[in-house]
């Protein structure tokens, strides 16, 4: 039975139902409702922009985008976005989805916390991020009608504590591997939530690398083979 919210129909294929059930069984209510809102806001953004995409791929991308925050899908060393992307890839392969389509979903999940890139990728990639940015950050808030926002939130409630709750979920999903937050927005989460967290400084990595440019330059100058003229 189809379920339409704010004019957007939730995919109801066997694959979509399996994705819903997996997320329901694996994630908290907060993450489940958040992921469904990401799909709905992403689909609404796609309709507004006139983009053409496969709704099932967008749905799986939205539903799996935070799966890497869950302990059973969290690796020791990869970013949580990559963990979620890998979980979605394995899930889609189980349904015989083409690798080209799987790559779109993988990118959609892996890039959803990397601002400035997804909007230039395929619609599925762009719209997962658009949904995340709307639901978490309120970006493009006024481009959705009040009726659309109300219908989405009525069907999949945010709750009064969503802002703090989603930050806590991000922290719990990344605190055990703080090195994976280097260069992405989750560094801000750990800076807020983990008193012992120390940011990795990009410039310090450059300056402290094994390269010894001064010595190499001197050797270069002493080598007759490098003389000009």
MOLINKA-V664035 format. One line per field, one symbol per residue. ss: DSSP state (H for helix, E for strand, L for the rest). burial: b if it has 24 or more other ideal C-beta (glycine too) atoms within 12 Angstrom, else e. Layout:
ss: ???
burial: ???
This chain:
ss: LLEEELLEEELLLHHHHHHHHHHHHHLLHHHHHHHHHHHHHHHHHHHHHLLLLLHHHHHHHHHHLLHHHLHHHLLLLLLHHHHHHHHHHHHHHLLLLLHHHHHHHHHHHHLLLLLLLHHHLLHHHHHHHHHHHHHHHLLLHHHLLHHHHHHHHHHLLLLLLHHHHHHHHHHHHHHHHHHHHLLLLHHHHHHHHLLLLLLLLHHHHHHLLLLLHHHHHHHHHHLHHHLLL
burial: eeeebbebebbeeebbeebbebbeebbbebbbbbbbbbbbbbbbbbbeeeeebbbbbbbbbbbbbbbbbbeebbbeeebbbbbbbbbbbebbeeeebeeebbbbbbbbbbbbbbeeebbebbbbbbbbbbbbbbbbeeebeeebeeebbeebbeebebeeebeeebbebbbbbbbebbebbeebbbbebbeebbeeeeeeeeeeeeeeeeeeeeeeeeeeeeeeeeeee
